[in-house]
Amino acid sequence: METNFWKQLKKPFFVLAPMADVTDAAFRRIIATYSRHGEPGGGPAVFWTEFVSADGLSHPDGREKLMRDLMYTEAEHPIVAQLFGSNPDNMRQAAALCRELGFDGIDINMGCPDKTIEKQGAGAACIKNPNRAKEIIRAAKEGAGDLPVSVKTRIGYNKNELETWLPALLEEDLAAVTIHARTRKEMSLVPARWEHIKRAVEIRDAMRKDTLILGNGDAQSITDARDKVAATGCDGVMLGRAIFGNPWLFVSPEESQTAIHNKEITIREKLRVMVEHTKLFEELLGDAKSFAVMKKHYKAYVNGFDGAKELRMELMEAKDAQEVEEIVRVFLARDTI
Protein backbone atom coordinates (compact mmCIF):
# COMPACT_ATOMS: atom_id res chain seq x y z
CA MET A 1 0.00 0.00 0.00
CA GLU A 2 1.39 3.42 -1.01
CA THR A 3 2.03 5.52 2.09
CA ASN A 4 3.60 8.48 0.30
CA PHE A 5 0.58 10.73 -0.23
CA TRP A 6 2.76 13.18 -2.18
CA LYS A 7 2.79 10.78 -5.13
CA GLN A 8 -0.99 10.82 -5.28
CA LEU A 9 -1.40 14.59 -5.56
CA LYS A 10 -2.60 15.98 -8.86
CA LYS A 11 -0.22 18.66 -10.13
CA PRO A 12 -0.10 21.53 -9.74
CA PHE A 13 -1.21 21.52 -6.13
CA PHE A 14 -1.61 24.28 -3.57
CA VAL A 15 -0.88 23.84 0.12
CA LEU A 16 -1.30 25.78 3.36
CA ALA A 17 1.89 27.15 4.93
CA PRO A 18 2.72 26.38 8.56
CA MET A 19 2.70 29.67 10.46
CA ALA A 20 3.35 29.94 14.19
CA ASP A 21 0.35 31.23 16.14
CA VAL A 22 -1.66 31.39 12.92
CA THR A 23 -2.34 27.95 11.43
CA ASP A 24 -3.23 26.43 14.78
CA ALA A 25 -5.82 23.70 15.28
CA ALA A 26 -8.69 26.20 15.44
CA PHE A 27 -7.87 28.07 12.23
CA ARG A 28 -7.15 24.84 10.30
CA ARG A 29 -10.62 23.56 11.21
CA ILE A 30 -12.17 26.77 9.95
CA ILE A 31 -10.17 26.53 6.71
CA ALA A 32 -11.12 22.87 6.23
CA THR A 33 -14.77 23.80 6.65
CA TYR A 34 -14.96 26.86 4.43
CA SER A 35 -12.56 25.78 1.71
CA ARG A 36 -14.62 22.63 1.06
CA HIS A 37 -11.63 20.52 2.05
CA GLY A 38 -12.37 16.86 1.52
CA GLU A 39 -14.43 17.47 -1.61
CA PRO A 40 -12.89 16.84 -5.05
CA GLY A 41 -10.51 19.67 -5.85
CA GLY A 42 -11.45 21.60 -2.72
CA GLY A 43 -9.27 22.96 0.05
CA PRO A 44 -5.50 22.91 0.48
CA ALA A 45 -3.95 19.80 -1.04
CA VAL A 46 -1.97 19.45 2.20
CA PHE A 47 -2.27 20.91 5.69
CA TRP A 48 0.76 21.58 7.93
CA THR A 49 0.80 21.99 11.69
CA GLU A 50 2.58 24.91 13.29
CA PHE A 51 6.20 23.96 13.82
CA VAL A 52 6.87 21.98 16.99
CA SER A 53 10.11 21.42 18.89
CA ALA A 54 11.53 17.93 18.38
CA ASP A 55 13.54 18.40 21.57
CA GLY A 56 10.38 19.17 23.51
CA LEU A 57 8.44 16.24 22.06
CA SER A 58 11.22 13.80 22.88
CA HIS A 59 11.09 14.59 26.60
CA PRO A 60 8.11 13.62 28.77
CA ASP A 61 8.21 16.92 30.69
CA GLY A 62 7.78 19.07 27.57
CA ARG A 63 5.65 16.71 25.51
CA GLU A 64 2.28 17.22 27.17
CA LYS A 65 2.15 20.96 26.51
CA LEU A 66 3.32 20.60 22.92
CA MET A 67 0.77 17.91 22.09
CA ARG A 68 -1.80 20.69 21.80
CA ASP A 69 0.08 21.88 18.71
CA LEU A 70 -0.35 18.44 17.16
CA MET A 71 -4.14 18.28 17.43
CA TYR A 72 -5.93 17.72 14.14
CA THR A 73 -9.20 16.34 12.79
CA GLU A 74 -9.87 13.67 10.18
CA ALA A 75 -11.11 16.43 7.86
CA GLU A 76 -7.54 17.78 7.62
CA HIS A 77 -5.93 14.76 5.95
CA PRO A 78 -3.43 14.73 4.41
CA ILE A 79 -1.73 16.58 7.23
CA VAL A 80 1.99 16.94 7.87
CA ALA A 81 3.58 17.49 11.27
CA GLN A 82 6.30 20.12 11.02
CA LEU A 83 9.22 19.71 13.43
CA PHE A 84 12.33 21.72 14.17
CA GLY A 85 15.50 20.75 16.00
CA SER A 86 19.18 19.99 15.57
CA ASN A 87 19.52 16.85 17.70
CA PRO A 88 19.16 13.76 15.47
CA ASP A 89 18.14 11.48 18.35
CA ASN A 90 15.36 13.83 19.41
CA MET A 91 14.24 14.27 15.81
CA ARG A 92 14.03 10.48 15.44
CA GLN A 93 11.88 10.19 18.56
CA ALA A 94 9.65 13.11 17.59
CA ALA A 95 9.09 11.74 14.09
CA ALA A 96 8.18 8.34 15.53
CA LEU A 97 5.68 10.00 17.86
CA CYS A 98 4.06 11.86 14.96
CA ARG A 99 3.80 8.60 13.05
CA GLU A 100 2.01 7.05 16.02
CA LEU A 101 -0.35 10.04 16.12
CA GLY A 102 -1.51 9.27 12.59
CA PHE A 103 0.11 12.07 10.61
CA ASP A 104 0.54 11.55 6.88
CA GLY A 105 4.07 12.93 6.73
CA ILE A 106 6.87 14.70 8.58
CA ASP A 107 8.30 18.06 7.52
CA ILE A 108 11.50 19.55 8.93
CA ASN A 109 11.74 23.32 9.25
CA MET A 110 15.12 24.44 7.93
CA GLY A 111 14.16 28.02 7.11
CA CYS A 112 12.79 29.79 10.18
CA PRO A 113 14.81 32.97 10.88
CA ASP A 114 13.78 33.31 14.53
CA LYS A 115 16.92 33.85 16.60
CA THR A 116 15.79 31.63 19.46
CA ILE A 117 15.29 28.77 16.99
CA GLU A 118 18.62 29.41 15.31
CA LYS A 119 20.47 29.42 18.64
CA GLN A 120 19.41 25.78 18.91
CA GLY A 121 21.04 25.07 15.55
CA ALA A 122 17.59 24.64 14.02
CA GLY A 123 15.51 26.48 11.44
CA ALA A 124 17.57 28.55 9.01
CA ALA A 125 20.75 27.69 10.93
CA CYS A 126 20.62 24.29 9.21
CA ILE A 127 21.58 26.01 5.96
CA LYS A 128 24.98 26.81 7.49
CA ASN A 129 25.59 23.17 8.43
CA PRO A 130 24.55 20.85 5.57
CA ASN A 131 26.18 17.80 7.12
CA ARG A 132 24.18 18.19 10.31
CA ALA A 133 21.07 18.87 8.22
CA LYS A 134 21.57 15.53 6.51
CA GLU A 135 21.90 13.78 9.86
CA ILE A 136 18.64 15.35 11.01
CA ILE A 137 16.86 14.24 7.83
CA ARG A 138 18.13 10.68 8.13
CA ALA A 139 17.06 10.54 11.77
CA ALA A 140 13.60 11.84 10.87
CA LYS A 141 13.32 9.16 8.19
CA GLU A 142 14.22 6.46 10.69
CA GLY A 143 11.58 7.68 13.11
CA ALA A 144 8.97 8.24 10.42
CA GLY A 145 9.20 4.68 9.12
CA ASP A 146 7.14 4.47 5.94
CA LEU A 147 5.90 8.06 6.17
CA PRO A 148 7.33 10.58 3.67
CA VAL A 149 9.75 13.20 4.98
CA SER A 150 10.01 16.68 3.49
CA VAL A 151 11.90 19.92 4.22
CA LYS A 152 10.90 23.58 4.15
CA THR A 153 13.83 25.94 3.67
CA ARG A 154 15.15 29.08 1.94
CA ILE A 155 17.44 29.75 -1.02
CA GLY A 156 20.34 30.49 1.33
CA TYR A 157 21.45 32.14 4.54
CA ASN A 158 23.22 35.45 3.80
CA LYS A 159 23.23 34.95 0.03
CA ASN A 160 21.78 32.66 -2.61
CA GLU A 161 23.26 29.20 -1.96
CA LEU A 162 20.80 27.16 -3.99
CA GLU A 163 23.53 25.59 -6.17
CA THR A 164 25.08 23.86 -3.15
CA TRP A 165 22.32 23.76 -0.54
CA LEU A 166 19.56 22.22 -2.64
CA PRO A 167 21.71 19.35 -4.03
CA ALA A 168 22.70 18.49 -0.45
CA LEU A 169 19.01 18.14 0.42
CA LEU A 170 18.11 16.28 -2.77
CA GLU A 171 20.82 13.71 -2.09
CA GLU A 172 18.67 12.56 0.85
CA ASP A 173 15.77 11.59 -1.46
CA LEU A 174 13.17 13.70 0.30
CA ALA A 175 9.53 13.43 -0.77
CA ALA A 176 9.31 17.19 -1.22
CA VAL A 177 11.26 20.40 -0.65
CA THR A 178 9.46 23.69 -0.15
CA ILE A 179 11.66 26.65 -1.00
CA HIS A 180 10.94 30.14 0.29
CA ALA A 181 12.38 32.30 -2.48
CA ARG A 182 14.36 34.59 -0.16
CA THR A 183 17.49 34.22 1.96
CA ARG A 184 17.39 34.15 5.72
CA LYS A 185 19.04 37.58 5.80
CA GLU A 186 16.26 39.02 3.64
CA MET A 187 13.53 37.69 5.95
CA SER A 188 10.38 38.92 4.17
CA LEU A 189 11.73 42.43 3.56
CA VAL A 190 12.22 42.05 -0.20
CA PRO A 191 9.99 40.53 -2.87
CA ALA A 192 10.31 36.76 -3.27
CA ARG A 193 12.44 35.93 -6.32
CA TRP A 194 10.66 33.15 -8.12
CA GLU A 195 13.36 32.79 -10.75
CA HIS A 196 15.20 30.82 -8.05
CA ILE A 197 12.28 28.39 -7.85
CA LYS A 198 12.66 27.79 -11.59
CA ARG A 199 16.36 27.14 -11.03
CA ALA A 200 15.52 24.73 -8.19
CA VAL A 201 13.39 22.69 -10.61
CA GLU A 202 16.29 22.63 -13.09
CA ILE A 203 18.68 21.41 -10.38
CA ARG A 204 16.23 18.67 -9.34
CA ASP A 205 15.76 17.53 -12.93
CA ALA A 206 19.52 17.53 -13.63
CA MET A 207 20.02 15.29 -10.60
CA ARG A 208 17.18 13.03 -11.82
CA LYS A 209 15.46 13.05 -8.47
CA ASP A 210 11.75 12.46 -7.83
CA THR A 211 11.58 15.05 -5.04
CA LEU A 212 8.71 17.48 -5.53
CA ILE A 213 9.60 21.18 -5.58
CA LEU A 214 7.18 23.63 -3.98
CA GLY A 215 7.60 27.38 -4.28
CA ASN A 216 6.79 29.74 -1.43
CA GLY A 217 6.74 33.51 -1.04
CA ASP A 218 4.29 36.29 -1.96
CA ALA A 219 1.65 34.09 -3.63
CA GLN A 220 -1.46 36.26 -3.31
CA SER A 221 -4.16 33.89 -4.56
CA ILE A 222 -4.69 30.54 -6.28
CA THR A 223 -4.71 32.36 -9.62
CA ASP A 224 -1.37 33.99 -8.77
CA ALA A 225 -0.04 30.61 -7.61
CA ARG A 226 -1.03 29.02 -10.93
CA ASP A 227 0.84 31.77 -12.77
CA LYS A 228 3.92 31.08 -10.66
CA VAL A 229 3.73 27.37 -11.49
CA ALA A 230 3.50 28.21 -15.18
CA ALA A 231 6.53 30.48 -14.94
CA THR A 232 8.75 28.13 -12.94
CA GLY A 233 7.65 24.55 -13.59
CA CYS A 234 7.41 23.79 -9.88
CA ASP A 235 5.04 21.05 -8.74
CA GLY A 236 3.08 23.15 -6.30
CA VAL A 237 2.87 26.38 -4.35
CA MET A 238 2.62 27.01 -0.62
CA LEU A 239 0.42 29.96 0.36
CA GLY A 240 0.80 31.66 3.71
CA ARG A 241 -0.16 35.25 4.40
CA ALA A 242 -2.92 35.17 1.77
CA ILE A 243 -4.98 33.00 4.14
CA PHE A 244 -5.32 35.79 6.75
CA GLY A 245 -8.97 36.73 7.05
CA ASN A 246 -9.79 34.50 4.08
CA PRO A 247 -10.48 30.86 4.97
CA TRP A 248 -12.15 30.67 1.55
CA LEU A 249 -8.77 31.01 -0.20
CA PHE A 250 -8.57 27.37 -1.28
CA VAL A 251 -12.10 26.94 -2.62
CA SER A 252 -12.18 24.48 -5.48
CA PRO A 253 -11.40 25.91 -8.94
CA GLU A 254 -14.47 24.03 -10.17
CA GLU A 255 -16.49 26.58 -8.21
CA SER A 256 -14.74 29.50 -9.87
CA GLN A 257 -18.01 31.14 -10.87
CA THR A 258 -19.32 31.19 -7.34
CA ALA A 259 -19.36 34.23 -5.11
CA ILE A 260 -17.01 32.51 -2.67
CA HIS A 261 -14.21 31.98 -5.19
CA ASN A 262 -14.55 35.52 -6.43
CA LYS A 263 -14.10 36.68 -2.83
CA GLU A 264 -17.53 38.33 -2.92
CA ILE A 265 -18.17 37.23 0.62
CA THR A 266 -20.57 39.43 2.49
CA ILE A 267 -19.33 41.37 5.46
CA ARG A 268 -21.91 39.61 7.62
CA GLU A 269 -20.57 36.22 6.56
CA LYS A 270 -16.98 37.26 7.25
CA LEU A 271 -17.87 38.50 10.72
CA ARG A 272 -19.93 35.39 11.45
CA VAL A 273 -16.98 33.15 10.56
CA MET A 274 -14.66 35.36 12.60
CA VAL A 275 -16.85 34.81 15.67
CA GLU A 276 -16.95 31.06 14.96
CA HIS A 277 -13.16 31.06 14.65
CA THR A 278 -12.84 32.92 17.97
CA LYS A 279 -15.10 30.48 19.81
CA LEU A 280 -13.17 27.52 18.41
CA PHE A 281 -9.87 29.07 19.46
CA GLU A 282 -11.16 29.57 22.99
CA GLU A 283 -12.55 26.05 23.14
CA LEU A 284 -9.45 24.28 21.84
CA LEU A 285 -6.59 26.53 22.92
CA GLY A 286 -7.95 29.07 25.39
CA ASP A 287 -6.14 27.55 28.35
CA ALA A 288 -2.85 27.20 26.46
CA LYS A 289 -2.50 30.32 24.32
CA SER A 290 -3.04 33.99 24.95
CA PHE A 291 -6.28 35.41 23.57
CA ALA A 292 -4.11 38.08 21.96
CA VAL A 293 -3.17 35.49 19.31
CA MET A 294 -6.67 35.89 17.85
CA LYS A 295 -6.29 39.63 17.45
CA LYS A 296 -3.94 39.42 14.46
CA HIS A 297 -6.82 37.67 12.70
CA TYR A 298 -9.24 40.49 13.49
CA LYS A 299 -7.07 42.92 11.55
CA ALA A 300 -7.50 40.70 8.49
CA TYR A 301 -11.17 39.82 8.87
CA VAL A 302 -12.22 43.41 9.58
CA ASN A 303 -11.15 45.78 6.83
CA GLY A 304 -12.37 47.42 3.66
CA PHE A 305 -15.83 48.50 4.76
CA ASP A 306 -17.46 51.44 6.51
CA GLY A 307 -16.88 51.29 10.25
CA ALA A 308 -14.13 48.66 9.97
CA LYS A 309 -11.52 50.74 11.81
CA GLU A 310 -13.85 51.45 14.75
CA LEU A 311 -14.91 47.81 14.91
CA ARG A 312 -11.28 46.66 14.92
CA MET A 313 -10.50 49.02 17.78
CA GLU A 314 -13.33 47.54 19.82
CA LEU A 315 -12.26 43.98 19.04
CA MET A 316 -8.70 44.72 20.14
CA GLU A 317 -10.06 45.47 23.61
CA ALA A 318 -12.09 42.25 23.85
CA LYS A 319 -11.01 39.73 26.45
CA ASP A 320 -12.86 36.61 25.31
CA ALA A 321 -15.11 35.09 22.66
CA GLN A 322 -18.28 36.22 24.41
CA GLU A 323 -17.19 39.85 24.23
CA VAL A 324 -16.25 39.47 20.58
CA GLU A 325 -19.65 37.99 19.75
CA GLU A 326 -21.44 40.82 21.52
CA ILE A 327 -19.35 43.51 19.81
CA VAL A 328 -20.14 42.01 16.42
CA ARG A 329 -23.84 41.63 17.28
CA VAL A 330 -24.11 45.30 18.20
CA PHE A 331 -22.21 46.35 15.07
CA LEU A 332 -24.47 44.32 12.77
CA ALA A 333 -27.60 45.56 14.54
CA ARG A 334 -26.77 49.07 13.32
CA ASP A 335 -27.62 47.77 9.83
CA THR A 336 -25.10 50.09 8.20
CA ILE A 337 -23.70 47.38 5.94
Buried (B, 14 or more C-beta within 10 A) or exposed (E): EEEBBBEEBEEBBBBBBBBBBBBBBBBBBBBBBBBBBEEEEBBBBBBBBBBBBBBBBBEEEEBEEBBBBBBBEEBBBBBBBBBBBBBBBBBBBBBBBBBEEEBBBBBBBBBBBBEEBBEBBBBBBBBBEBEBBBBBBBBBBBBBEEBBBBBBBBBBBEEBBBEEBBBBBBBBEBBBBBBBBBBBBBEEEEEBBBEBBBBBBEBBEEEEBEBBBBBBBBBEBBEBBBBBBEEBBBBBBBBBBBBBBBBBBBBBEEBEEEEBBEEEBEBEBBBBBBBBBBBBBBEBBBEEBEBEBBBEBBBBBBEEBEEBEEBBEBBEEBEEBEBBBEBBEEBBEEEEE
